[in-house]
Amino acid sequence: MSKMNIEVTEQLLKDLAANVGYNLIPVPFDTPFAEASIEGLPENKQFFWTVPASVLNNKEQEEFRKMCIEADIIDTVCTTSLPWPTDENERVAILLIDVTRRRRGSIKFVDASAWNISEETDMAAVCNLLIHDMFPGEYHLAFQMNPDAMDEGLDDRWNEQVCIYPVCDVKSLHPSDYLHKLGYGEEGICLIADVFDIRYPIAAKDVAGLNEPAILLSAIGKLSPLIIRSCEDIHNLSLDDKMLLVPNDGYQVDYDVAIKLFEKEEILRQLPITRRITRNDMWRVQIERSELYSKTSVPIDDLIAHLTDSKRTSNK
């Protein structure tokens, strides 16, 4: 990469850092991710430390990563599409170091590799990924975007680009180890909201009115799923901070499979389980259709008619 291109890349990173309230470290491409570099880092409480993406999960930096994680000074880790100046096969990653640590005890992971921050819309997108912990909707974004880019690149794929993970479970610092790509747009993928009516908050009357079983989830910590069939199932249970998932019409849920599904890492990693889970968090969780339910492809009236005709034929 030429000196001019290095300067352009550095300026882009400075602009990105400034947009989200940070400073880029001096000589960003000549400060190794190592303990020896600490004395040369700025005294600011918040700054961007740029590193090659490979150091986020390689063996060589394992001990230093562990030290940084235990010190709880890493607010966010972001991978970008920018090539590392001395290695075209390497990509620039950004560590958002924050001594004040507003999200003490957790690290936010961002995969911004699909965005080119030299483009205005893409710069805005990456700023939004870094600033917001969950997709806030068109009118609440910190940086406004072209609606088409926002809908396709942010709203539809937010959970594939952003997650917050408890520090105690962090080993690698690479976002790809925590962001689960469920294959948006592929056949067989759907949202929880496609299958369930999500009720939150809930009261005893919500359970009393059930005509079929439902799934009770905790909105704090891990989901702790339970099958609820009647009011008797909630005796001695507090419904505070609980969420009820009631199957939508036409969906036949395998409840035993559902319980196991809501305990899986692939579901939990899509949810911000270090804070109270909201209805909006839950509705956009992506699942494999085949893992949870089967949907009758024939309308129920047609199915009944078919079975009736079959019975008549067999009786002839």
Secondary structure, 3 states (H helix, E strand, C coil): CCHHHHHHHHHHHHHHHHHCCCEECCCCCCCCCCHHHHHHCCCCCEEEEEEEHHHHCCCCCHHHHHHHHHHCCEEEEEEEEEEECCEEEEEEEEEEEECCCCCCCEEEEEECCCCCCCCHHHHHHHHHHHHCCCCCCHHHCCCCCCHHHHHHHHHCCHHHHEEEEEHHHCCCCCHHHCCCCCCCCCCCEEEHHHHEEEECCCCHHHHHCCCCCEEEEECCCCCCCEEECCHHHHCCCCCCCEEEEEECCCEEECHHHHHHHCCCHHHHCCCCCCCCCCHHHHHCCEEEHHHCEEECCCCHHHHHHHHHHHHHHHHC
